[in-house]
Structures are given as structure tokens and as C-alpha cells.
Amino acid sequence: MRGKKRLLGALLTAAALIIMQVPGLEADASTSASGFQMDGSTLTRYRGTEKNVSIPATVQTIGQGAFEDNLNIELVVVPNSVKRIEAYAFWGCDNLDTVVLGKGLSEVGEYAFTNCTGLEQIAIPSTATSIGSEAFKDCVNLKDITIPPETVNIAESAFDGCYQLTIHYEEGSAAEEYAKAFYERQKEMPGYVESTPAPVPPEKTDPIATPAPEETPVPTQAPAEEGTLLGTTHIVGNRAVLFMDSMKMQVFGGGGNQNTSGEAGEAVPGSGGTQEPVQGGSGADSKIPKYRIVDGKAVADQAYYRNGNLSDVALPDGILEIGEFAFARSSLTSVEIPQGTEVISYGAFYHCGQLAEVELPDSVMCVEPKAFEHTLWMDGFLAGGSSGEGEGSAETGDFLITGGVLAAYRGNSSEVTVPEGVRVIAGEVFRDHEEIERVELPDSLLVAGEGAFEGCTNLKEIVLGDNVSEIKDRAFLGNAMTEITLPASVKKIGLQAFGNTVLAYENGEAEYTYETSATRLANESYRVYDGTEEGEPGVTVQGLDGAAATLSEAARSYVLTVELPEDVSRMESAYQRAFRSGIPENMVIYDLTLTDASGIPLTKLGSQALELELPVPEALRGHGLRAAVLDRNGQMKSVAVERTALDDGDVLYIDLDYVSMIGIWSTD
């Protein structure tokens, strides 16, 4: 059986070579050539309808989200010219069952094939050196993958949720080491069958045994601890509604990059990230508890991601933010969002295919991109049918509005007048509506969302209204205007809000801001630079003597600042929340800040892991050590730490995929 598994890996590679010679695919490509949208040598979007797609040989990069959620495509041939598949490129292509990767590919980006549920087998070419975070996450039918010895960087979360997967590798390769750890994590995945054999090279006959890694993947349903109550169910208006107890909402999750992303856990372009396992304890091998609802104020990122046991949910009062992908791809049918909620984060309800009702309170001031994309509520509206809106929602012609938030637009007019009463335009509502030439915004508008009119390349006239106070990142990027005068009401303006349009102000310049998406390392195009870059590619460390760092595949220069913070209250709160005690007396805390030429702090690194080298603090010498960073929600996320003895003292090596405040403490 093991020999056959190794042979299958070779057959997959051979099949890939054969398929690349099939002339019929070239014919398919020619018939759909107009569906390829290009920016130089980058394929930015495929808008064709073909089932079999052969990507043109002029393409060197398959761009972020190029085929995202394309339900037509079943087979794709990637030519040898393609060097990189970027984040979310084939995200959610449910019917994609055959992928042929050309010999030329150097990197499979984070979330590149996430949720490709039809994919059963694939071979990574020998030219590929890395597979990014959650690149194949939740490809639940993926059974076989061949990874060559040249692929030396494989993100731990690359195959999260692939409970049927067999990895084919060569002895002594990075893939072998990865596979051993993966099979231990795989045992904890929903759907895993114990009898699934783990492949080994033909000459090995003994079972492979490795200790279980610290982080484990996300079960479909988070079990309640004995004696605890996660929430109560009440009959409200003939419906059973779950009211959640915010102090008992633990997150069960696996380690990852966190994106979306991806970019991109559940991720769509620019997102990313996963969650820690929830198990108590404070020892070196214990997992760090995390909560679905943090301090009663925020639903954590991915808190209910892919949860199949939700229906009608009422969130508790006090919630200010619903986190990134908090309910994405869950079975949610309706949600009651309390008054006071201000932010609906990126992809919060993404692909909730049964979510038929949404009513936002008038306290909401920000709805980030993809928040409600592919919900029954929004898809029904865009298709021209009823949106199933609640009492506070309204379909006004081509506009879907709830709680003063413009959530979707389904028109095709060259002139658009946004209805009076709209306070907030959600992210990307009008994105790529190239037919729009003029837009008039109402005086009621306060916030133009991230990428709201991005890609409206024929937009020649913008009437902003008299009260708009914030224009977020890329809101009007790509418009056709040469200059625009911003009203005195504008107080905040985001990165590339108007692209190359010259800005004039009625009452002095506004404050320049940036969104979370700009802090993701992969989103280089989102950030702006005030001059040419200086220095060679790599990381320069400043602040702490003896500290050093390297960033995998660094293509430009970065600066990492390591310093002792004056205020450690965030770490104190996180530790208290996790372990119900004050921070250890000998905990050493550092603030880490990574920037590029834009000066914007970079947090999510995706597949480009940062290896941090620190001298062992005096207070921790001779002790067993543990380390954790703070995630976007302010919760502790465990990171691996190794100690090496050098002539001039012990050094710690810490691998990070998220840059934030870090704490290091003893375990004895």
C-alpha cells in the first residue's frame, strides 16, 4: 500500500505533464481570451465562463483573487511562465477538480486554493519553494498531493481542514518533516478516520511517531466544558434564538498566519488568519485559552467560522465590533446586531449562504469589504429578487440600505445618485462599475467606505455632499478626474483614496489614515511611499542590542523596531483573560514594529515568516521558556521559541507570522 502511494505521487506528476499537452485546452483558452483582465504580466481577474481554462503564456503572476468564487471553472492549466500564484487566487472555486501547475512556479500564495472543495489531487512542481498559509485550507476532498524536496517553506496551516489528505514526499525533505507533524494535527480534524494511512518512503517500515504540535485545527463545533453554559435559547416571535454568554464563548482554533487574509482562517482577498486552540493551562506545553467574545466588546476574528450549528443568533449588548470572518461560511440564518455596534469587519458574514435577514443598527459606522458577500440576503438582492430584509432594511431601487448603511448596489446607470439618509457606504459597493461617469452623494453621508468606488475608471464627476467626514482607503482609486476639492467636513482621508487625482481642501488638509488591510505584508500595492526605497532587501533591526531578524523571501527593505514598552497593560489584560492571574514576575515584554518605506506598521505576514533572534533576558536565563504575541483582538497567541547557546550568551529564535507585542516568560 505504501509503495502504491508513492507511485501515485509520480502518476500525478506524469498526469500534469500529459494534460499540459492537450490541444483542446488551448482552444478553450482562445475562446475565453477576452475574459482575462491583465495589468502588465499580472492576471488580475478572469471574467470568462469556460469550464476548462488555459492561462495565457504571457501571464507571470496570477493576481490576488483572480478566480475567486468562480463556480464555472473545473480545470485550469497554469503555464510555465507563471512564477507566482497570489493570495486568494482560486479561493472558493468549489467545482475546480483539476489543477495543472507549470514548471516555473516559485510560490503558492496564502489562501490560493482555500475552499476548493472539488479538488482531489495536485502535484507541486519542483520549482516551487514555498506553500503559503492556508493555501489549501478546507479542501475537504483533497486526497493526494506530491510535494518535491525543493519546496522548503510550507506554512503549518497550509492544509488545515484537509482531513483526507495523503502527502507524498522524498525522504529527508522538508515535506517529510512537515507531513509527520501534519498527520498528528490531522487526527484532530472533523471527519478524520483513524484508519487513514500516513505515507512513508518505501524503505521505511516502522510507523512514524511524532509529538503532537501545540496548535490544532478548528473543530466544526466548539464543545462546551462540563458544567458551563455557552448561551440560552428563548422563543422570540415564534423563533428559537440563541443569546450568547460573552464570558463563556471560547474559540477552538488552529494556528495560522492571519490573511485573508485572504489575506486573505477563512479569507478572501486581503484577509487571513486563524485562531488558537482553547484549552487552559500555563505550562510550556499547554494551549492558551481564547474567547469568541472578547471582554464583552468584540466578536473575535473567525469565532464561529464554518460553525454548522448556528441558526438565529442574537449578539449581547455591548458589542462594538464583529471581527474578521467571525461567522464566515457558517449555517447562520439571521443575526440580531445590538445598538452600539460600530464596525462590521472584513468578511464577517462572508459566504453565509443561509443568512436571509440582516438589520444593522444606526450606530454602525464601518462595514468593511466582503462583510456580507455571498449571503442569501445580498445575493438575492443583487439577482433582482427580494433580499429578505428586516424592518430596518430597505430596497430603494438599485440600492440595498439598512440602518443608514448602503450595503449593495445592483444598477448599471452612468449617473448614480445615492439616496438621502445613507450615512455609510460599505466597502466595495460600487467597485469596478466602469459604466459610472457621475456620482452624487447625499448630505447625510458621513463615511465613504474602503474601495467603495475603486475601479470606476470612467468616473469623471464626484459630488461629495456637505457632511462627509471620512473617505477610506482606495474609496475612489482609479477615477478619471484630474483634481477635486474636498469639502471642509472631511476630517480623515485614507491611503490612495483618490489615486492620482490632485486634492484641494476647503479648510486645510485632513488627517491621513489607513485601514487594517494596509497592514498586511502582502498588500504592498495598498501602501504608498514618499520616495525611493533605500537599502538592500532584508530586515534591519533597531532598538534592542543583540536583536536580529530575517524575513523569508524579503523583496524589499524593512525595519524592525524592538523596544521595551512603557505601557504593558495590553499584555496584562491578555494574560489575565487567558490564565485568570497577573503576568509572571519574570515576564519580559517587547513591542515589535515592522515597517517598510511607507512607515505603516505591518502585522500579518502571511507565508513570509519573520525569524526573530533575541538575547536571552537576564531574568530568564536557566529557565524553560514560553512566548506569545497579541493578536488583532488583543488575545494571546502562542509562538514557538528555541534557545541556542553561543559563545557570547544564549540566544532565542522565535518564528512569527504576526508582528505585535510579545511576552516571554519562564515555565518553571
N, C-alpha and C positions, 0 to 999 in steps of 0.2 A: 504493500500500500504506500509506504513512504517513497519507494522508487517511482511509483506512478505519479505521485505528487510532484516530484522533481521533474519528471518527464513532462507533466502538464505545463509547468512553467516554461519549458523550452518550446512546447507546442504553441503557447500563447504568443511568444515572440515570433515564431515562424508564421503564425496566422496574421500577425500585424504586418509582416513584410509582404505576404501574399495579397492582403486586402489593399495595400498601397498601390498595387499594380492593376487593380480592377478598373478598366476603362470606363465602365458605366458611371463611376463616381465623378469622373471629370465632366461627363455630360450633365450630371446633376448640378455640378458647380457652375457650369456655364449658364444653365437655365435660371440660376438664382443669384447671378453675379451682382445684379442691382440691389440685392438685399444686404450687401456688405458695405457698411459705413466705415470709412477709413480716415485716420489722421496720420498722414505720412505712412509709415510702415506698421502702424498700430491699428488693428481691427477694433474699433470702438463699440460697434453694435451690429448684430445680424438681425435683419428685419424680414428675411425671406420666410417662406412657408414650406420649404423642402424637408423631407424626412431624412434623406441622405445628403450630407453636406461635406464637400471637399474644400477646405480653406485655401484660398489662392496662395501661390508660391511667393507672392510679393509681401506677404504678412510675416513680420518678425516678432510681433507681440500680439497675443490675444488679450485685449484690454479688460479692465475691471467690469464685470457684469455683462460682457459682450453677448452671451447667450442666455442670460439669467431668465429662469422660468419659461423657457421655450418648450412648450409641450408637444410641438410637432417633431422636433429632431429626434431621430432614432439612431443614426450612425454619423460619426464625424471623423474625418481623416485630417490629421494635423501634419502639414508638410515639414520637410527637413529645415525649411527656412525659419520656422518658429523657434525662438530662443526661450521665450518665457510665456507662461500662462498665468495671468494676473488673478488677483483675488476675485472670487465670486463669478469667474468667467462662465461656468456651466451650472451655477447654483440652481437647484430646483428643477433641472431638466428631467422630469420624472420618467419619461419614456426613452431616454437615452440608454441604449443597451450595448452599444459597441463604440469604443474609442480607440483609434489607432494613433499613437504618438510617434512623431517623426524623430529621426536621429539628428539632433541639432538642439533639442530641448534641453535647457540647463536647469530650469526650476519649475516646479508645480506650485503655484502660489497658494496662500491660505484660503480656505473655503472654496477652492476652484471647482470641486465636484461635489460639494456638500448637498445632501438630499437628492442625489441622482439614484432614485430607488430602483430603477430598471437595470442598472449596471451590475453585471455579474462577474466580469473578469477584465483585467487590464495588465499590460506589461509596461514597466517604466524603462525608457531607453538608457543605454549606458552613458549617454552624455549628460543625463540629469544628475546633479549633485545634491539637490535638496527637495524635500516634500514639506510644504508649509503646514501650519496649524490647521487642524480640522479640514484638511484638503479633501478627504473622502468621508467626512463625518456623516453618520446616519445613511450611508449607502447600505441599507439593511440586507440587500440581496447580493452584495459583493462577496464572492466565494473564493476567488483566487487572484493574487497579484504577484508578479515577479519583480523583485527589486534587485538591481545589479550591485556589485560591490563598489561601483563608482559613486553611488548615492550614499553620501556620508552624513548628511544632515536630515534627520527625519523627526519632525515635531512629535512629541509624545502624544498629542491629541489628534494626530493626522487621521486615525482610523477609529475614533470614538464612535461607538454605536454599531460597528461592523461585527456583529456577533457571530456571523457565519464565516468570517474571513480566514483563509489559509495564506500565509506569506511564504513565498519561495525565495530562497536566498542561497548564497555561497558561504561555505564555512570560513569563519574568521572575518566576515564582513560586518559593517555597521548594521546591515539589515538583520543579520543573525542575532546580534545583541538586542536590537530593537524588538525582534519577534519574541524572544524569550520573555521580556517584560510585558509585551503586549498580550500574550496568552494568559498571563496571570490576571491582567485587567479585564480581559475578555470574559473570564469566568463570572464577573460581577454584572455583566451586561444583560438586560432583559432579553429573553429569547435564547440565551446561550444554552446549548445542550452539552452535557458533560462528556459525551462520547466523541465529540468533535476532535479528531486527532491533530496534534501540532506537528508540522513537518520538520524533519531534521535532515542534514546531509546524509547520503546513502551509507557512508561508512560509520555513522553513529548509530548505536543500538540501544543505549540506555536512555530512559526518559530524561527530559530536560527539566530541572527543577530550579526555580529562581525565587527569591523572596518577593512577596507582593509589594509593588511600589506604594508610595504614600497616598497617591491620589487614584480614585476610581471613578468610572464613568457614571453618568446620571441615570438612575433607575427611572422607569416611566412614572411610578407613583412613589412619593416620599412616604415611608411608613411612619406612623406616629409612635412615639415612645410609649411604653406601657405606663398607664396612669396619667397620660396627658390628653388634652382635648385641643385639637387644632382649630376647631370652629364649631358653630352651632347652626343647625338648619331650621328655618322657620317658613311657614306658609304665608306668602305675601302675594295678594292678588291672584290666588289660585296657582302660584308658582312656588316651587321649593327653592329657597335662596340660601346660599351658604354665606354666613357672616364670619369673617376671618378674625381670629385672635392674633393680633400682631406680635405678641410676645412669645408665641409658640410656633411661629412659621419658620421652620428650619429648611435650609436649602440643601438638597442632596445633589452633589455635582462632582465633576471630574476636572482635573487641572487642564489648563489650556493657555491660550495666548493672551486672551482678549487683550479678532476683527480683530467686526462684521467688524472685526469685524467683524470685511464681512462680512476691517473689515472688516470681521466682514463677520463660543457656543453658537447658537443659531445666529446666522449672519447673512446680511445682504450687503451690498457694497458699502464699504467703509465701516462696517461694524466689527464684530468679532468678539471672542472671549468666552470663557467657560467658568465654572464655579467649583469651589472647594467641596469636598465631602463633608457631611455633617456628622461628626462623631466627637464626643467630648474627650477630655484628657489633656494633660500638659506635658507628657513625656516626649522624648525625642521622636518616637515612632507614632505618636498619636496624631489624629487628624484634628484640624481646627474647626470648631463649630462656626457655622454661618447661618444667617437668618433670612427668610424670604421677605419679611418686612422689617426694615432696619429702623430701630428706635421709634417705631410708630409713624415714621415720616416718609419713607420711600419703599416702594416695592423693588426689591433687588433685581439687578440685571439677571435675566433668564430664570427668575424664580419659579415659574410654572411652565417653562419651556417643554413642549411636547407632552404636557400632562393630559392624559386621556380621560381623566375622571372629573373634569370640570363641566359645569353647565351654566347656571345663572350664578353670578358672583357679585356680592356687594362688598366693596372695599371699606375699611373702617375710616371714620373721621380722622383728620389729622394728616392724611397722605398728601404730600406736596409733589411727589414725582413718581411716575411709573417708569421703571428702568428699561434699559435696552433689552428687547426681546423677552420682556417679562412674561408674556403669555403666548409668545410666538408658537404657531403650529399646535396649539392646544385644542381641546374639544369645547372651549368656551362658546356658549350660545348668546349670552348677554352679560353686560357688566355695568354695575352701578358705581360711578365715579363720584366721590364726595365733593361738595363745595369746599373750596380751598386748594384743590389740586391745581398746580401751576404748569407742570411740564409732563408731556407725554413723549417719552424718549424714542430714539431711533428703533424702528421695527417692533415697538412694544406689543402690537397685536398682529404682527405680520403672519399671513397665511393662516389665520383663524377662520377656516372655511365654513364654520357653522355660526359665526358671530353675526347675528341678524339685526341686532339693535345696539346703537351707540348713542348716548346722550352726554355731551360734555357740559360741565358747569361753566358759568361765565367767569370763573376765576382762572381758567386755562389761558396762559399767555404764550405757550410754545408747544407746537406739535411738530416733531422732527420728521425728516423724510422716512418713508416706508412704514410709518406707525400703524396704518390701517390697510396697507396694501394687501390685496388678495383676501380680504374678508368678504363674507357674504353681503354684508352691509354696503361696502363700497363697490364691489364687483357688480352687484345688482343695479346700483345706480348708474355706473358707467356703461352698462349694457343697455340702458334705456328703460329698465323696469323700476319697480318700487325698491327703495333702499331699506324698507323695514324700519324706518327711523322712529325714534321715540318722540315723546311730546315736545321736547325741546329742540328737535331737529326740523329742518325744512328743506324741501327741494324747491328752489326758486329757479325755474327754467333749467339752465345748464349748470347750476351751482348747488352743491350739497353743503348745507350750513347747519351747524349745531353749536349752541352756546356761544354764538358770535364768531365761531371758527369756520372759515371756509376750508372744508376738508377735501373736496374734489370738484373737478370741472370736466364736463363732457361735451363742450361746444366745439365749433370749428370756425368761428367768425373771425374776420380780420380786425374787427374792433370789439373790445371787451370792456364792459362797464361793470365793475364789481358792485354788488348791491350794498346800499346803505345798511348799516347795522353790523357789518362784518368788522370785527376787531382785530382778528388774527388770520393771516393766510398761512396755512400749513405748508410744510416743506414740500417742494417739488410739485405743487398743484398744477402749474401751467408748464412744467418742464417740457422742452422740445416741441412746443406748439408753434411751429415755424410759420403758420399762417397768420399769427397775430402781428398786426402792424401798429396798433394803438391800444393802450390800456388806460382806463381812468379808474383810479382808486377812490373810495369814499372818504369823507371827512371822519367817519367813525373808525377808520383803520389806524391801529397802533403799531402793529408788527407785521412786516413782510418777511416770511419765513425763509429758511435756508434753501437756496436753489429754487425759489418759488417760480421764477420766470427764466431760469437758466436754459440756454439753448434756444431761446426765442430770437433767432438770428435776423428776423425781419422787423423786429420791434423798433419803430422809428420815433414814437412819441409816448412819453410816460407822464401822466398826471398823477402826482403822488398824494393829493389830499392835503388838508391843512394841519392834521394832527398826528401823522405817522412819527413815531419816536424812535423806532429801531428797524434797521434794514440789515438782515442777517447775511452771513457768508454766501457769496455767489447768487444772491437773490435775482440779479438782472445780468449775470455774466453772459456775454455773447450778444448783447443787444446791438442795434445798428445806429445808436446815437453817438455823436461825436462829443457832446457835452450836455450837462444837465445841472440845474440849480436846485439844491436841496432846501426845503423849507426850514424855517427856524425851529420847528418842532423836533427835527431829527437830532437825537442825542447820542445814538450809538450806530455805528456802521461797521459791518463785518468785512472779512477778507474778500477781495475781488467782488465786492457787492455789485459793481457796475462794470467790471472788467476794465477795458481800456478807455472807457468814457471819462472825459475830463469833468471833475466835480467842482462846482462852485457852491458856496454856502451863504445863506441869507444872514446868518447870525453866528459866524465863527465855526471852526471845524468841530465835528462831532468826535466823541471818544471812539477809538478804533478797537474792535473786539474780534474774537474768534470763537468758533464752535468746537465742540468735542471732536468732531470729525477731523479737524486740522491737527489734532494732537496724535493722530495715528501715523506711525512712521511711514507706512505705505502710501499715504495720501500726499505725496510730495507736490503734486500739481495744485493742491488746495492752498499751499502756503506761498507767501510772496517773499522776495528777497530784495534788500535795499542796495545790493551791489554784487559784484562777482565774489565767488567763494574764495577763501584763502586756505592754503594748506593742502596736504595730501589726504586722500581718503583714509578714514580711520577715526579713532576716538582720542581726543586729548583730555586728560583728567586734571582737574584743578580743585583746590580746596584742602584736601587731606593728604598729608605727606605719606608717601609709600603706596598710595592707591593707584591702580591702573585698570584699564578696561579695553576689551576688544568687542567689536560688533561684527557678527558674521556677514559677509558679503557687503561690507560698507562701500558704497559707491561715491560717497562724498565725505566731507569732514564734519565731525560732530564734536561737541564739547560736553563732557560730563562733569558736573559740579557735585562734589561730595563734601558735606559740611555737617557740623553738629547743630541741630536746630535749637533756637531759643524757646520755641513753643512745642512741647511734645504732647499736647492734650489730645490730638487725634489718635496717636498710638495708645495713650492711656485709655481713651474711650473704647477703642477697638479691643484691647486686651481684656478690659473689664467686661465687655459684652460677650466675648468668647469664653473666658475662663472664670468669670464671676469673682475676680480678685484684682488687686492692683498689680502693676507691672513689676517684674522681678527687680530686686535692688541692683543687680549687676547687668541689667539690660542696657546695651549700647544702641543708641538710635542715631541714624544718619538721614539727612534729607538728600535725595538724589534728584538731580535735574539734568535732563539730556536735551540739548538744543542743536539745531543746525543754523544755517546762516539767517534763517527767518527770525530767530530768537524765541520762537514759540516752544514751550516745554513739550517734549514728546513722551508719551506714556506707553501706548500699546505698540509693541514691536513686531507682532505677528511672528513670522518664521525666522526673523533676524534676531536671534538670541544675543543678549548682552552678557558677556562673561566679565564679572567684576572681581577684581583682586584687591583684597584689603589686608593690612597687617592685623594680626590678632590683637584686640584691645587688651591692655594690661589686666583689667578686671576679669577677663575670660580665659586667661592662659591656664592650661592644665585642666580645663573643663570640657565635657561634652557640650556641643553647641547646637542650637536651632536658630532658624531665621525665618522671617515673614515680612512681606510688604503689605501695604494697604492698597486695596483695590479701589475701583472708581466709586464704590458705595461706602468707602471707609471701613470695610471689613478686612480682617487679616487673611492673607493668602500665603500659605506655606511655600517656601522655596528651598531647593537643595543647597546644602553648604558642605564643602570639603575643606580639610585642613592639610597643608603640606609644610613640612619642616625644611627651612632653608638655613643657610649659614648665618644670616643676619636676623633670624627670627621666623616664627611660624606665620604662614600666610593663609588667608581664607579665599576660596574660589566659590563664587555664587553665580549661578546662571539665572538670568532674569528675562522674562518676556513682557514684564510690566514695570515701568520705572516710577517709583513713588518713594514715600518714607519707608525705611526698612529698620526693623528691630532685630538684634542678635542677642541671645541670652543663653545661659547655661542650662543643661538638663539634669544636673546632679547637685 
